[in-house]
Amino acid sequence: MSDNSKLHLVFGGRVKDPRTLDFADLKSMDVVGFFPDFKTAEKAWRAAAQRTVDDAEMKYVVVHMHRLLQPDLIEAAKAD
């Protein structure tokens, strides 16, 4: 992964409790997609969340995959 690649994943699904990320059925998760930067991931997240805005049990999230794939970057960012 290059230094400029900031891979993000957007997904969502029905949660057992809207205050948590305890997804009710992992088999029915909606994977919106992978995105090269936060800006495009956030745009996709907003669109997905807006589609389900009236359903309090649906939740979408953005996962910073680059942080999981290169945890040393988190420590380096903290040092800055």
C-alpha positions in Angstrom: 0.0 0.0 0.0 1.4 3.4 -0.9 1.8 6.2 1.5 -1.0 8.1 -0.2 -3.5 5.1 0.0 -5.9 5.5 2.8 -8.3 2.6 2.2 -11.7 2.9 3.9 -14.6 0.4 4.1 -18.3 1.5 4.4 -20.8 -1.0 5.6 -23.9 -1.2 7.7 -26.8 -3.3 8.9 -29.4 -3.8 11.5 -28.2 -3.4 15.1 -29.6 -5.0 18.2 -29.4 -1.7 20.1 -29.0 1.7 18.2 -26.5 2.8 20.9 -24.1 0.1 19.9 -22.4 -1.6 17.0 -23.8 -5.0 17.9 -25.0 -6.1 14.5 -28.0 -8.4 14.6 -27.4 -10.5 11.5 -23.9 -10.6 10.0 -25.2 -12.5 6.9 -27.4 -9.6 5.9 -24.8 -6.8 6.2 -24.8 -4.2 3.5 -21.2 -3.7 2.2 -21.4 -0.4 0.5 -17.8 -0.6 -0.7 -14.1 0.2 -0.4 -12.9 3.8 -1.0 -9.5 5.3 -1.5 -9.9 8.2 0.9 -12.1 9.4 3.8 -13.8 12.0 1.7 -15.3 9.6 -0.8 -16.0 7.0 2.0 -17.9 9.7 4.0 -19.9 10.6 0.9 -20.9 6.9 0.4 -21.7 6.6 4.2 -23.9 9.7 4.1 -25.8 8.3 1.1 -26.3 4.9 2.7 -27.3 6.4 6.1 -29.7 8.8 4.4 -31.5 5.9 2.7 -32.3 4.4 6.1 -32.7 7.5 8.2 -36.2 6.6 9.4 -35.0 3.2 10.7 -33.3 3.6 14.0 -32.0 0.0 14.0 -30.0 0.5 10.8 -26.5 1.8 11.2 -23.7 2.5 8.8 -20.0 3.0 9.6 -16.7 4.0 8.0 -13.8 1.7 8.9 -10.3 3.1 8.4 -8.8 0.0 6.8 -5.4 1.6 6.4 -5.1 1.8 10.2 -5.8 -1.9 10.6 -3.5 -2.8 7.8 -0.6 -0.6 9.0 -1.0 0.0 12.8 2.4 1.6 12.9 0.9 4.6 11.1 -1.4 5.2 14.2 1.6 5.5 16.4 3.4 7.8 13.9 0.3 10.0 13.7 0.2 10.3 17.5 3.8 11.5 17.5 3.1 14.3 15.1 
